[in-house]
Amino acid sequence: MDANAVRAKQNEDQVLVAIGSVGWLTIAQVASWAWPDSGKHSATNRAAVVLDRLADAGLVMRRKSGNGVWGYLLTNTGAARANDVYQWEVFRAGYDLSLLDTYRQDLIVSYLLDQVGEVKLGPAGVRGGIRSNLVDVAALASADALVWSPDLCAWRAALVVRTLHPETLAKARRLAAVAADLQLLGPAHLVQQFRKGLH
């Protein structure tokens, strides 16, 4: 296999794992995830080419969310290939876009893009990680995102905050008890109030 073919396969594998980790990604999110050091225009063009190739091969499908955002999801074949690359049975096909609304998905993806670490899991990846025992602490299943910290040898968790409901506070307390670090995602004023409610 020549160098271009190897590079193309690596790009495809990286995109498949990224999509599977979150559940679905837009083309702009794929570009930011797979080519963070490239210019926005260049990365988006590269993402479009790779996603078209993956769609033609039947590895991803393009769907529209309930609020009109186009995203890419794994097919059964794409999930199998992503699992082979990842070497864990984490990923599944056909994640329902309606289960992860655009606002929450944007917060989670932005958080994950800012994190340093090889293992970054969004909602679909967290559930898959629990299912496959990649994530060995069941209490982390309620996290919206997990990132493995090699320095701490533990999972750092993130939770999207939308309400001060007691059940949400209880979930955050459970996460804080088992995660190396808990980040709260959402509007600053709500996160501040939520932090006060945790103590």
N, CA, C and O of each residue as an XYZ file, in Angstrom:
796
protein
N       0.857     -1.184      0.000
C       0.000      0.000      0.000
C       0.896      1.237      0.000
O       1.801      1.350      0.827
N       0.646      2.166     -0.927
C       1.509      3.339     -1.003
C       1.156      4.348      0.102
O       0.145      4.221      0.792
N       2.027      5.349      0.237
C       1.895      6.312      1.335
C       0.565      7.066      1.290
O      -0.026      7.327      2.338
N       0.089      7.419      0.099
C      -1.182      8.139     -0.012
C      -2.354      7.279      0.438
O      -3.269      7.763      1.106
N      -2.322      5.997      0.069
C      -3.389      5.085      0.469
C      -3.385      4.873      1.978
O      -4.443      4.803      2.604
N      -2.193      4.772      2.559
C      -2.076      4.614      4.018
C      -2.622      5.847      4.719
O      -3.370      5.736      5.691
N      -2.249      7.020      4.227
C      -2.725      8.273      4.822
C      -4.245      8.397      4.692
O      -4.921      8.832      5.625
N      -4.771      8.013      3.537
C      -6.222      8.080      3.321
C      -6.954      7.165      4.294
O      -7.983      7.546      4.852
N      -6.427      5.959      4.498
C      -7.053      5.027      5.440
C      -6.980      5.570      6.868
O      -7.953      5.473      7.615
N      -5.848      6.135      7.248
C      -5.713      6.719      8.589
C      -6.721      7.849      8.795
O      -7.333      7.947      9.858
N      -6.894      8.699      7.786
C      -7.878      9.781      7.873
C      -9.287      9.223      8.036
O     -10.063      9.710      8.858
N      -9.611      8.204      7.251
C     -10.942      7.586      7.347
C     -11.162      6.988      8.729
O     -12.214      7.176      9.339
N     -10.160      6.267      9.214
C     -10.295      5.630     10.532
C     -10.474      6.669     11.635
O     -11.289      6.491     12.541
N      -9.718      7.739     11.553
C      -9.825      8.810     12.548
C     -11.229      9.421     12.543
O     -11.791      9.697     13.603
N     -11.786      9.628     11.366
C     -13.129     10.201     11.241
C     -14.176      9.225     11.770
O     -15.099      9.639     12.473
N     -14.053      7.951     11.451
C     -15.011      6.954     11.940
C     -15.016      6.878     13.461
O     -16.081      6.834     14.076
N     -13.843      6.863     14.065
C     -13.750      6.804     15.531
C     -14.336      8.068     16.155
O     -15.033      7.995     17.167
N     -14.055      9.221     15.557
C     -14.598     10.481     16.087
C     -16.121     10.474     16.059
O     -16.762     10.819     17.051
N     -16.701     10.084     14.929
C     -18.158     10.043     14.815
C     -18.739      9.059     15.828
O     -19.701      9.373     16.529
N     -18.154      7.885     15.897
C     -18.649      6.877     16.842
C     -18.529      7.305     18.285
O     -19.369      6.951     19.112
N     -17.498      8.059     18.595
C     -17.274      8.489     19.982
C     -18.367      9.413     20.483
O     -18.749      9.352     21.652
N     -18.874     10.272     19.601
C     -19.893     11.233     20.011
C     -21.293     10.713     19.696
O     -22.224     10.935     20.471
N     -21.447     10.032     18.579
C     -22.750      9.579     18.130
C     -23.048     10.135     16.763
O     -23.481      9.398     15.877
N     -22.826     11.422     16.569
C     -22.912     12.051     15.258
C     -22.119     13.347     15.285
O     -21.972     13.984     16.327
N     -21.613     13.723     14.119
C     -20.851     14.964     13.979
C     -21.245     15.661     12.685
O     -21.581     15.014     11.693
N     -21.200     16.979     12.709
C     -21.377     17.753     11.484
C     -20.053     17.745     10.724
O     -19.021     17.335     11.256
N     -20.097     18.200      9.480
C     -18.868     18.252      8.688
C     -17.845     19.194      9.324
O     -16.649     18.903      9.311
N     -18.303     20.327      9.882
C     -17.382     21.271     10.531
C     -16.756     20.658     11.775
O     -15.585     20.903     12.063
N     -17.525     19.865     12.514
C     -16.981     19.210     13.712
C     -15.981     18.132     13.338
O     -14.963     17.975     14.012
N     -16.251     17.387     12.280
C     -15.287     16.398     11.788
C     -13.991     17.099     11.412
O     -12.906     16.624     11.747
N     -14.098     18.229     10.718
C     -12.910     18.985     10.298
C     -12.092     19.420     11.505
O     -10.870     19.271     11.509
N     -12.751     19.954     12.529
C     -12.041     20.420     13.729
C     -11.420     19.264     14.498
O     -10.337     19.407     15.065
N     -12.097     18.121     14.522
C     -11.618     16.957     15.272
C     -10.426     16.313     14.572
O      -9.409     16.021     15.201
N     -10.558     16.096     13.271
C      -9.542     15.331     12.542
C      -8.344     16.162     12.103
O      -7.235     15.639     11.995
N      -8.559     17.464     11.846
C      -7.471     18.313     11.359
C      -7.427     19.626     12.144
O      -7.648     20.696     11.576
N      -7.146     19.548     13.434
C      -7.206     20.750     14.290
C      -6.156     21.800     13.950
O      -6.331     22.978     14.261
N      -5.079     21.385     13.320
C      -3.995     22.327     13.029
C      -4.076     22.921     11.627
O      -3.233     23.729     11.239
N      -5.088     22.519     10.875
C      -5.275     23.066      9.528
C      -6.198     24.273      9.585
O      -6.953     24.444     10.542
N      -6.134     25.104      8.560
C      -7.078     26.210      8.461
C      -8.492     25.669      8.313
O      -8.691     24.545      7.853
N      -9.471     26.478      8.708
C     -10.861     26.028      8.704
C     -11.320     25.591      7.310
O     -11.953     24.545      7.163
N     -11.004     26.386      6.294
C     -11.425     26.078      4.927
C     -10.788     24.774      4.440
O     -11.465     23.911      3.881
N      -9.481     24.645      4.659
C      -8.752     23.450      4.230
C      -9.271     22.208      4.958
O      -9.501     21.172      4.335
N      -9.454     22.315      6.270
C      -9.928     21.175      7.058
C     -11.334     20.765      6.634
O     -11.632     19.574      6.545
N     -12.203     21.746      6.371
C     -13.579     21.437      5.951
C     -13.581     20.741      4.592
O     -14.352     19.806      4.380
N     -12.733     21.185      3.674
C     -12.634     20.524      2.369
C     -12.142     19.086      2.518
O     -12.658     18.177      1.868
N     -11.156     18.890      3.365
C     -10.633     17.539      3.590
C     -11.702     16.653      4.205
O     -11.870     15.497      3.815
N     -12.435     17.216      5.186
C     -13.500     16.453      5.834
C     -14.567     16.052      4.817
O     -15.063     14.926      4.845
N     -14.920     16.975      3.919
C     -15.940     16.686      2.905
C     -15.505     15.540      1.999
O     -16.301     14.658      1.678
N     -14.241     15.557      1.590
C     -13.724     14.505      0.712
C     -13.758     13.152      1.423
O     -14.209     12.156      0.858
N     -13.277     13.126      2.665
C     -13.237     11.866      3.420
C     -14.650     11.359      3.701
O     -14.920     10.167      3.553
N     -15.560     12.259      4.106
C     -16.929     11.841      4.398
C     -17.640     11.333      3.145
O     -18.409     10.374      3.219
N     -17.394     11.963      2.003
C     -17.972     11.475      0.744
C     -17.466     10.068      0.434
O     -18.233      9.200      0.018
N     -16.171      9.854      0.641
C     -15.582      8.542      0.382
C     -16.181      7.491      1.319
O     -16.496      6.377      0.900
N     -16.333      7.863      2.602
C     -16.911      6.941      3.579
C     -18.382      6.652      3.270
O     -18.843      5.522      3.430
N     -19.112      7.674      2.829
C     -20.524      7.475      2.472
C     -20.644      6.560      1.248
O     -21.492      5.668      1.212
N     -19.789      6.790      0.250
C     -19.806      5.946     -0.951
C     -19.483      4.490     -0.621
O     -19.984      3.574     -1.274
N     -18.653      4.284      0.383
C     -18.279      2.925      0.803
C     -19.297      2.320      1.766
O     -19.150      1.170      2.179
N     -20.324      3.083      2.126
C     -21.356      2.573      3.032
C     -20.940      2.527      4.489
O     -21.506      1.762      5.270
N     -19.953      3.340      4.868
C     -19.462      3.338      6.249
C     -20.113      4.410      7.116
O     -20.159      4.276      8.339
N     -20.615      5.469      6.493
C     -21.351      6.508      7.216
C     -22.628      6.848      6.455
O     -22.744      6.590      5.257
N     -23.572      7.423      7.167
C     -24.788      7.929      6.536
C     -25.007      9.359      6.994
O     -24.577      9.748      8.080
N     -25.673     10.131      6.163
C     -25.946     11.534      6.467
C     -27.422     11.675      6.794
O     -28.283     11.232      6.034
N     -27.711     12.305      7.948
C     -29.094     12.477      8.384
C     -29.294     13.892      8.902
O     -28.344     14.568      9.298
N     -30.543     14.323      8.892
C     -30.900     15.657      9.367
C     -31.575     15.540     10.726
O     -32.486     14.731     10.903
N     -31.131     16.343     11.684
C     -31.731     16.320     13.014
C     -33.085     17.022     12.992
O     -33.447     17.669     12.009
N     -33.826     16.886     14.087
C     -35.139     17.496     14.194
C     -35.118     19.001     14.043
O     -36.108     19.597     13.620
N     -33.988     19.632     14.389
C     -33.910     21.097     14.238
C     -33.076     21.509     13.028
O     -32.549     22.620     12.981
N     -32.957     20.607     12.047
C     -32.428     20.981     10.745
C     -30.927     20.923     10.559
O     -30.421     21.454      9.571
N     -30.197     20.299     11.466
C     -28.736     20.208     11.348
C     -28.377     18.870     10.707
O     -28.850     17.817     11.134
N     -27.531     18.926      9.673
C     -27.069     17.704      9.020
C     -25.897     17.122      9.783
O     -24.962     17.833     10.149
N     -25.958     15.821     10.019
C     -24.868     15.146     10.721
C     -24.557     13.809     10.075
O     -25.357     13.267      9.311
N     -23.391     13.292     10.391
C     -22.940     12.003      9.879
C     -22.941     10.984     11.001
O     -22.470     11.267     12.103
N     -23.474      9.790     10.723
C     -23.576      8.698     11.678
C     -22.902      7.467     11.090
O     -22.717      7.373      9.877
N     -22.540      6.535     11.944
C     -21.948      5.294     11.478
C     -23.021      4.335     10.987
O     -24.117      4.282     11.545
N     -22.709      3.583      9.951
C     -23.530      2.439      9.551
C     -23.006      1.223     10.327
O     -22.034      1.338     11.074
N     -23.640      0.076     10.154
C     -23.137     -1.145     10.808
C     -21.708     -1.445     10.380
O     -20.865     -1.809     11.200
N     -21.445     -1.286      9.075
C     -20.097     -1.549      8.551
C     -19.097     -0.535      9.105
O     -17.975     -0.894      9.462
N     -19.510      0.728      9.175
C     -18.639      1.767      9.727
C     -18.341      1.538     11.201
O     -17.215      1.751     11.650
N     -19.353      1.102     11.960
C     -19.143      0.817     13.379
C     -18.179     -0.350     13.562
O     -17.322     -0.315     14.445
N     -18.315     -1.391     12.724
C     -17.413     -2.546     12.815
C     -15.976     -2.126     12.532
O     -15.055     -2.551     13.229
N     -15.782     -1.295     11.514
C     -14.415     -0.840     11.195
C     -13.865      0.045     12.311
O     -12.697     -0.086     12.678
N     -14.688      0.946     12.858
C     -14.232      1.802     13.959
C     -13.849      0.952     15.167
O     -12.860      1.247     15.838
N     -14.613     -0.093     15.451
C     -14.278     -0.984     16.563
C     -12.968     -1.716     16.324
O     -12.182     -1.907     17.252
N     -12.725     -2.131     15.065
C     -11.450     -2.783     14.731
C     -10.276     -1.840     14.966
O      -9.244     -2.241     15.504
N     -10.441     -0.583     14.557
C      -9.388      0.421     14.733
C      -9.155      0.678     16.218
O      -8.015      0.746     16.677
N     -10.246      0.819     16.958
C     -10.189      1.190     18.376
C      -9.782      0.021     19.262
O      -9.265      0.209     20.364
N     -10.025     -1.194     18.761
C      -9.728     -2.442     19.464
C     -10.588     -2.622     20.720
O     -10.204     -3.332     21.650
N     -11.727     -1.985     20.732
C     -12.758     -2.173     21.756
C     -14.097     -2.157     21.041
O     -14.262     -1.431     20.061
N     -15.048     -2.936     21.507
C     -16.387     -2.971     20.899
C     -17.238     -1.840     21.476
O     -18.220     -2.087     22.176
N     -16.859     -0.618     21.180
C     -17.502      0.566     21.752
C     -18.603      1.107     20.864
O     -19.631      1.563     21.365
N     -18.410      1.067     19.560
C     -19.247      1.825     18.641
C     -20.396      1.006     18.074
O     -20.265     -0.188     17.803
N     -21.532      1.689     17.900
C     -22.702      1.091     17.277
C     -23.190      1.979     16.154
O     -22.860      3.163     16.094
N     -23.967      1.409     15.280
C     -24.463      2.133     14.110
C     -25.744      2.899     14.420
O     -26.447      2.622     15.392
N     -26.020      3.880     13.546
C     -27.320      4.493     13.504
C     -27.772      5.237     14.731
O     -28.947      5.163     15.090
N     -26.897      5.940     15.379
C     -27.277      6.742     16.532
C     -28.335      7.746     16.117
O     -28.189      8.413     15.093
N     -29.400      7.861     16.898
C     -30.525      8.726     16.558
C     -30.183     10.176     16.870
O     -29.958     10.526     18.028
N     -30.144     11.020     15.844
C     -29.804     12.429     16.045
C     -30.729     13.102     17.036
O     -30.313     14.017     17.747
N     -31.981     12.663     17.095
C     -32.947     13.305     17.990
C     -32.597     13.093     19.456
O     -33.067     13.836     20.318
N     -31.772     12.081     19.751
C     -31.407     11.810     21.142
C     -30.348     12.773     21.662
O     -30.120     12.839     22.870
N     -29.713     13.502     20.795
C     -28.655     14.422     21.198
C     -28.873     15.736     20.455
O     -28.377     15.917     19.343
N     -29.623     16.657     21.078
C     -29.961     17.894     20.389
C     -28.715     18.722     20.105
O     -27.672     18.539     20.734
N     -28.841     19.624     19.160
C     -27.694     20.368     18.648
C     -27.004     21.204     19.716
O     -25.775     21.265     19.740
N     -27.758     21.850     20.600
C     -27.153     22.682     21.653
C     -26.258     21.837     22.553
O     -25.105     22.186     22.803
N     -26.795     20.737     23.031
C     -26.034     19.860     23.923
C     -24.842     19.250     23.176
O     -23.741     19.168     23.720
N     -25.067     18.829     21.945
C     -24.004     18.221     21.148
C     -22.867     19.209     20.915
O     -21.697     18.835     21.002
N     -23.196     20.477     20.616
C     -22.166     21.510     20.407
C     -21.309     21.704     21.651
O     -20.086     21.799     21.554
N     -21.946     21.765     22.820
C     -21.191     21.928     24.075
C     -20.241     20.757     24.304
O     -19.081     20.942     24.672
N     -20.751     19.560     24.082
C     -19.951     18.351     24.321
C     -18.774     18.282     23.344
O     -17.643     18.019     23.754
N     -19.033     18.515     22.062
C     -17.963     18.434     21.064
C     -16.915     19.522     21.317
O     -15.717     19.256     21.217
N     -17.350     20.736     21.640
C     -16.395     21.820     21.943
C     -15.520     21.444     23.133
O     -14.310     21.670     23.112
N     -16.126     20.871     24.168
C     -15.356     20.426     25.340
C     -14.331     19.371     24.930
O     -13.158     19.471     25.289
N     -14.770     18.359     24.179
C     -13.866     17.279     23.787
C     -12.730     17.772     22.890
O     -11.599     17.300     23.006
N     -13.024     18.710     22.005
C     -11.978     19.252     21.129
C     -10.908     19.995     21.918
O      -9.753     20.049     21.497
N     -11.280     20.566     23.054
C     -10.327     21.309     23.881
C      -9.469     20.412     24.774
O      -8.500     20.879     25.373
N      -9.818     19.139     24.865
C      -9.138     18.245     25.797
C      -7.932     17.575     25.164
O      -7.916     17.280     23.969
N      -6.930     17.342     25.988
C      -5.752     16.595     25.567
C      -5.919     15.175     26.098
O      -6.188     14.976     27.283
N      -5.765     14.220     25.241
C      -5.920     12.825     25.657
C      -6.293     11.986     24.456
O      -6.954     12.468     23.536
N      -5.874     10.737     24.459
C      -6.139      9.874     23.311
C      -7.556      9.340     23.318
O      -8.132      9.114     22.253
N      -8.133      9.133     24.494
C      -9.476      8.576     24.580
C     -10.440      9.689     24.968
O     -10.414     10.196     26.090
N     -11.296     10.059     24.008
C     -12.299     11.099     24.225
C     -13.644     10.508     23.833
O     -13.823     10.067     22.697
N     -14.582     10.495     24.759
C     -15.874      9.879     24.513
C     -17.000     10.860     24.749
O     -17.078     11.490     25.803
N     -17.872     10.989     23.764
C     -19.103     11.736     23.941
C     -20.197     10.774     24.378
O     -19.893      9.660     24.805
N     -21.464     11.173     24.283
C     -22.557     10.343     24.819
C     -22.593      8.912     24.290
O     -22.713      7.972     25.077
N     -22.492      8.727     22.970
C     -22.530      7.367     22.423
C     -21.301      6.580     22.863
O     -21.400      5.391     23.165
N     -20.149      7.234     22.900
C     -18.922      6.570     23.329
C     -18.934      6.206     24.805
O     -18.407      5.165     25.195
N     -19.536      7.062     25.631
C     -19.642      6.753     27.063
C     -20.476      5.490     27.253
O     -20.078      4.581     27.982
N     -21.642      5.434     26.591
C     -22.493      4.244     26.712
C     -21.777      3.003     26.176
O     -21.842      1.932     26.779
N     -21.093      3.156     25.037
C     -20.358      2.034     24.477
C     -19.196      1.608     25.358
O     -18.898      0.420     25.481
N     -18.537      2.595     25.972
C     -17.429      2.291     26.871
C     -17.873      1.519     28.099
O     -17.172      0.617     28.558
N     -19.035      1.868     28.631
C     -19.592      1.133     29.775
C     -19.973     -0.280     29.334
O     -19.668     -1.256     30.021
N     -20.636     -0.380     28.191
C     -21.095     -1.673     27.659
C     -19.917     -2.620     27.417
O     -20.024     -3.819     27.673
N     -18.796     -2.085     26.926
C     -17.648     -2.918     26.552
C     -16.600     -3.046     27.658
O     -15.582     -3.715     27.480
N     -16.854     -2.401     28.804
C     -15.921     -2.398     29.943
C     -14.645     -1.614     29.695
O     -13.670     -1.776     30.429
N     -14.632     -0.756     28.660
C     -13.537      0.193     28.500
C     -13.578      1.175     29.667
O     -12.544      1.554     30.217
N     -14.801      1.582     30.034
C     -15.037      2.419     31.215
C     -15.509      1.477     32.309
O     -16.608      0.928     32.232
N     -14.677      1.290     33.329
C     -14.965      0.244     34.317
C     -15.678      0.744     35.575
O     -15.822      0.000     36.545
N     -16.118      1.986     35.560
C     -16.855      2.527     36.704
C     -18.267      2.842     36.224
O     -18.476      3.822     35.509
N     -19.233      2.018     36.610
C     -20.601      2.147     36.105
C     -21.212      3.509     36.402
O     -22.050      3.990     35.639
N     -20.802      4.140     37.505
C     -21.366      5.448     37.874
C     -21.023      6.531     36.861
O     -21.658      7.585     36.854
N     -20.026      6.293     36.002
C     -19.663      7.276     34.980
C     -20.615      7.243     33.775
O     -20.495      8.069     32.870
N     -21.553      6.297     33.762
C     -22.476      6.164     32.638
C     -23.339      7.400     32.435
O     -23.825      7.632     31.327
N     -23.542      8.201     33.482
C     -24.400      9.384     33.348
C     -23.638     10.619     32.863
O     -24.226     11.691     32.728
N     -22.344     10.481     32.603
C     -21.558     11.608     32.086
C     -21.941     11.879     30.630
O     -22.307     10.965     29.892
N     -21.849     13.146     30.234
C     -22.061     13.499     28.830
C     -20.783     13.338     28.026
O     -20.832     13.181     26.806
N     -19.637     13.375     28.699
C     -18.349     13.207     28.026
C     -17.330     12.692     29.038
O     -17.379     13.029     30.221
N     -16.413     11.874     28.549
C     -15.312     11.367     29.366
C     -14.012     11.506     28.585
O     -13.979     11.303     27.371
N     -12.950     11.852     29.291
C     -11.614     11.914     28.700
C     -10.669     11.196     29.646
O     -10.641     11.489     30.841
N      -9.895     10.257     29.119
C      -8.941      9.540     29.957
C      -7.738     10.428     30.205
O      -7.139     10.956     29.268
N      -7.386     10.591     31.479
C      -6.211     11.371     31.860
C      -5.072     10.429     32.212
O      -5.118      9.779     33.257
N      -4.037     10.337     31.357
C      -2.912      9.457     31.694
C      -2.146      9.948     32.915
O      -1.559      9.144     33.640
N      -2.143     11.248     33.151
C      -1.454     11.787     34.325
C      -2.117     11.328     35.622
O      -1.442     11.002     36.598
N      -3.450     11.309     35.614
C      -4.198     10.924     36.813
C      -4.554      9.445     36.825
O      -5.001      8.918     37.844
N      -4.356      8.777     35.696
C      -4.804      7.386     35.525
C      -6.266      7.248     35.937
O      -6.637      6.343     36.684
N      -7.083      8.165     35.433
C      -8.505      8.178     35.781
C      -9.277      8.938     34.712
O      -8.696      9.640     33.885
N     -10.604      8.784     34.746
C     -11.473      9.480     33.809
C     -11.828     10.865     34.329
O     -12.161     11.033     35.503
N     -11.753     11.854     33.444
C     -12.303     13.182     33.720
C     -13.658     13.236     33.036
O     -13.802     12.796     31.895
N     -14.649     13.772     33.729
C     -16.020     13.754     33.221
C     -16.539     15.161     32.980
O     -16.060     16.130     33.569
N     -17.531     15.251     32.100
C     -18.226     16.518     31.861
C     -19.726     16.234     31.831
O     -20.172     15.170     31.404
N     -20.485     17.221     32.298
C     -21.935     17.114     32.354
C     -22.542     18.423     31.875
O     -22.144     19.498     32.324
N     -23.502     18.336     30.964
C     -24.194     19.538     30.497
C     -25.234     19.944     31.537
O     -26.047     19.129     31.975
N     -25.192     21.222     31.923
C     -26.094     21.754     32.947
C     -27.159     22.605     32.272
O     -26.850     23.570     31.573
N     -28.412     22.238     32.490
C     -29.528     23.012     31.937
C     -30.533     23.402     33.004
O     -31.373     24.275     32.786
N     -30.449     22.763     34.145
C     -31.450     22.970     35.181
C     -30.831     22.730     36.552
O     -29.817     22.043     36.674
N     -31.439     23.292     37.566
C     -30.998     23.062     38.941
C     -31.858     21.990     39.614
O     -31.945     21.931     40.841
N     -32.480     21.160     38.813
C     -33.356     20.113     39.333
C     -32.564     19.201     40.282
O     -31.415     18.866     39.995
N     -33.166     18.798     41.404
C     -32.458     17.944     42.371
C     -31.891     16.657     41.784
O     -30.829     16.201     42.207
N     -32.594     16.061     40.803
C     -32.070     14.833     40.188
C     -30.779     15.102     39.423
O     -29.864     14.278     39.429
N     -30.708     16.266     38.759
C     -29.493     16.631     38.024
C     -28.351     16.891     39.003
O     -27.214     16.490     38.756
N     -28.654     17.558     40.106
C     -27.634     17.784     41.144
C     -27.144     16.462     41.718
O     -25.946     16.291     41.947
N     -28.049     15.535     41.951
C     -27.667     14.224     42.498
C     -26.775     13.475     41.514
O     -25.801     12.836     41.912
N     -27.112     13.557     40.227
C     -26.288     12.916     39.198
C     -24.884     13.517     39.194
O     -23.897     12.788     39.097
N     -24.793     14.840     39.298
C     -23.486     15.506     39.320
C     -22.682     15.096     40.551
O     -21.470     14.898     40.461
N     -23.339     14.968     41.686
C     -22.622     14.525     42.902
C     -22.062     13.116     42.731
O     -20.934     12.837     43.138
N     -22.855     12.230     42.128
C     -22.377     10.860     41.896
C     -21.176     10.859     40.956
O     -20.204     10.137     41.177
N     -21.252     11.674     39.906
C     -20.134     11.763     38.974
C     -18.891     12.333     39.646
O     -17.789     11.815     39.468
N     -19.073     13.396     40.414
C     -17.942     14.038     41.091
C     -17.257     13.069     42.050
O     -16.054     13.179     42.285
N     -18.011     12.125     42.606
C     -17.438     11.170     43.563
C     -16.547     10.131     42.892
O     -15.668      9.563     43.541
N     -16.762      9.871     41.592
C     -15.993      8.809     40.934
C     -15.055      9.306     39.842
O     -14.164      8.570     39.417
N     -15.237     10.541     39.379
C     -14.380     11.084     38.321
C     -13.201     11.833     38.928
O     -13.294     12.381     40.026
N     -12.085     11.847     38.190
C     -10.914     12.591     38.662
C     -11.194     14.083     38.670
O     -10.608     14.829     39.455
N     -12.087     14.513     37.801
C     -12.414     15.932     37.660
C     -13.784     15.987     36.990
O     -14.043     15.226     36.058
N     -14.657     16.867     37.445
C     -15.967     17.034     36.820
C     -16.087     18.450     36.305
O     -16.007     19.411     37.070
N     -16.281     18.573     34.994
C     -16.506     19.869     34.372
C     -17.995     20.021     34.092
O     -18.649     19.086     33.629
N     -18.519     21.196     34.374
C     -19.913     21.489     34.083
C     -19.960     22.366     32.842
O     -19.242     23.362     32.751
N     -20.811     21.994     31.880
C     -20.914     22.703     30.613
C     -22.273     23.379     30.524
O     -23.295     22.776     30.850
N     -22.283     24.619     30.088
C     -23.535     25.350     29.945
C     -23.320     26.826     30.182
O     -22.179     27.276     30.294
N     -24.412     27.600     30.261
C     -24.288     29.034     30.505
C     -23.575     29.296     31.830
O     -23.831     28.615     32.823
N     -22.679     30.286     31.842
C     -21.842     30.562     33.020
C     -22.664     30.794     34.284
O     -22.316     30.287     35.350
N     -23.757     31.559     34.173
C     -24.551     31.856     35.370
C     -25.202     30.595     35.934
O     -25.308     30.443     37.151
N     -25.641     29.689     35.052
C     -26.263     28.456     35.511
C     -25.219     27.510     36.104
O     -25.471     26.862     37.120
N     -24.061     27.434     35.478
C     -22.976     26.600     36.003
C     -22.573     27.085     37.397
O     -22.339     26.277     38.295
N     -22.493     28.404     37.573
C     -22.126     28.970     38.884
C     -23.168     28.602     39.937
O     -22.811     28.183     41.038
N     -24.438     28.752     39.613
C     -25.497     28.387     40.551
C     -25.472     26.889     40.841
O     -25.687     26.461     41.975
N     -25.209     26.112     39.815
C     -25.175     24.667     39.965
C     -24.037     24.250     40.897
O     -24.212     23.379     41.748
N     -22.865     24.884     40.729
C     -21.739     24.569     41.610
C     -22.073     24.851     43.073
O     -21.705     24.082     43.961
N     -22.768     25.953     43.313
C     -23.197     26.284     44.678
C     -24.133     25.205     45.212
O     -24.053     24.821     46.378
N     -25.024     24.722     44.343
C     -25.959     23.684     44.752
C     -25.290     22.361     45.059
O     -25.842     21.548     45.801
N     -24.111     22.129     44.502
C     -23.389     20.886     44.757
C     -22.792     20.836     46.155
O     -22.538     19.756     46.688
N     -22.569     22.007     46.750
C     -21.886     22.054     48.056
C     -22.859     22.280     49.191
O     -22.451     22.345     50.350
